[in-house]
Every structure is written in C-alpha cells, then in structure tokens.
Amino acid sequence: MNANHPSDPSRRSILRLGAAAALAAPFAGMIAPALAADDQAGAKDAADTARSASSARSAEYGGLPMGIQSYTLRSLSFDKALDTIANELKLKHVELFPGHHPGLTPPKVKEKLQARGLSASAYGVVPFKKDIEANRPHFEVGRVLGIKSLSCDPDPDAFDSLDKLVEEYQIAAAIHPHGPGHRWALIKTMQDAVKDHHKLIGLCNDTGHLIRAGQDPVEACHAFHDRLCGVHFKDFKKLGNGKWEDCVLGDGQLDVDALTRTLLEMKFKGALSLEYEGGDPVNASKKCLDRVNQAAKKVRTA
C-alpha cells in the first residue's frame, strides 16, 4: 500500500477479493482435510522443529508476543511467506492479510500454519457494517483460526452489531487507523466511538499510520490501555511535499525504544505484528526485529 495514498484502490480491491475468497466456503461443519499417516508424521516433525526454533526466538523481545502481518510478505506466495516467517524470521505469530491466501478455506489456512509451528494472532483488515449477519462471517473465520482479534475498518453505525458479536465469539474488534483523511485517523475520534461499547472493541495501533496523521503511537497505547487489542509495529519517514516512505523501524519518526518500553510495562499480550510495506521485505523485517529486540534489552538493563 502506497503510504501517500491511504485509500489506494488497488489494495482495497485486493482486500475485498481476498476476504470474499476466505469467506466463500460454508462454515457449518467445516473439517480440515485429513492427512495420510505418513504426511501427519512428517508435518508433526516439521512443526516440532519450527516450534522449538520460534520459541527460542520469542524468548527475545523482552517476552513480547512478537509476530508479523503477512501483508509484509505479500510479494511471496502464501506457503513461501509462512516458510520465511518460521525459518528465517523465526517468529511464531502471524496476523493474516485476507488477500494473501485466495481460494483457501480457514481450516486449510490453519493446517498450513500448524504444520510450521505457527499460530494466527489476528486477521484483517476487514470491513464491518451495521448488519450483524453481514459481519458474522468474519468472526467465523476468526473462530476457526483461533485468533485474538480482527483488525477492522468499521462503519460508524456498526458498533451495536459488534457489541453482540465480540461478546458471542470473545474475539476483539480492533479499529485500524489508516492515516490522514481516513475516518479513524485520530486517537480522540476512535476513543469517542468505542467508549460506550463492549471492552473487546478497541484499537489496532498502527504506529506508522498514526504518525502520518500527526498522532503519537505511545499516547495511543495509554489512551487505549484497556482496549489495546493489537499493534502494527511500523515506521515512516517524511520525504517532503506531504509524502512519506515506509522504512525500517527506527529510521523514521517512530520512537522504537519508547513504544517497546510502553508495551513491556503494559505486559501487552495482544496481537503484536511487525508490518513493513517497502521493498526487500525479508531483510528489512530482520532489521526491524533486531531493532525491537535491542529496545527490549535496553528496558531489561535499565
């Protein structure tokens, strides 16, 4: 997504198509295809190996549940992206971008995650409308995947339906800000929208987009301290003429140390997803993860 065009129609189109593909299959009675005995044994061995490596890695970051938004690796096939997350980035949590797995049912997506020792932490960004039954399929996806939250862009009249659905499914609806001009660009606007609603309706703190909107991501953590459902750990640097460029964490305007310290102090256990939208995503992600780990070490030694 081009940071200079927050309503980029190409990403919106991809998101709609991906969500439609994910939701196309009926959910009643869904059962993942059974694996042959040999395949099950091989998948278990691979999952055990990946889980062991990723658990060692997750002991870093000060204990934060560090994961990644799969949109970061959208240039890779879904299988290649999952292999990269488990084996190269050595993470175990993935927030799934709906457009990344066209044609795969939620059980099949979950099967692919489990084979690599990965788990889905969140899913999105998805739209929410006033109609509760139009919104329900997204929660059914979440139920199958076992996620903590749905990163979302709700219509202003969607909150009454979300009150019922988050209570029923115990899956959070996390409003995703999308920069200047977006209806959920400002911290205060989002606070006012959720204050009289269910506690599981809160914020997905997209740090990069808040920065572009002149907002402070650390302040957002405190403002939504009891409603902070997710974080997109992202950075942008200003180029001039109102343009921004996605960059490695710490190379832009994000105070990585302050944000990491705040999340550790909050004992944050929600969906924490590195998100990088620029080129060379694998190497850039490694640099970003190292930067978060350095920040966590500073907190431990302070």
Secondary structure, 3 states (H helix, E strand, C coil): CCCCCCCCHHHHHHHHHHHHHHHCCCCCCCCCCCCCHHHHHHHHHHHHHHHHHHHHHHCCHHHCCEEEEHHHHCCCCHHHHHHHHHHHCCCCEEEECHHHCCCCCHHHHHHHHHHCCCEEEEEEEEEECCCHHHHHHHHHHHHHHCCCEEEEEECCCCHHHHHHHHHHHCCEEEECCCCCCCCCCCHHHHHHHHCCCCCCEEEEEEHHHHHHCCCCHHHHHHHCCCCEEEEEECEEEEEECCEEEEECCCCCCCCHHHHHHHHHHCCCCCEEEECCCCCCHHHHHHHHHHHHHHHHHHHHHC
